[in-house]
Amino acid sequence: MKQDKVAGLIGLATKAGKTADGEFCTEREVKSGKAALVIVAGDASDNTKKKFQNMCDFYKVPIYFYKDKDTLGHAMGKEFRASLAILDQGFAGSIKKYMEDARQSGRE
């Protein structure tokens, strides 16, 4: 399934030092212009989702909602995470491609 590729890419980006996770770090990277993509857990609070959606709209950073906090954290080899920023255009492009494919095939 394509979503597993997303988790794999998040893991690779993390190992390469190309992610920032947690609300504060994700926000900092978006505002500094370093974030190429933001991923927020599907089970994050409505407040968190709205905050990042608005911030990403304003700073023109693509944002995707992905599975849940456990899956997101696990992909990074950490405890649960509600949000993360991908700081590399290459990784961001690949993740976006898989996210779009999943969205279009209705397997979000």
Secondary structure, DSSP 4 states (H G I P E B T S, - for coil): -HHHHHHHHHHHHHHTT-EEESHHHHHHHHHHT--SEEEEETTS-HHHHHHHHHHHHHHT--EEEES-HHHHHHHTTSS--SEEEE--HHHHHHHHHHHHHHHHTT--
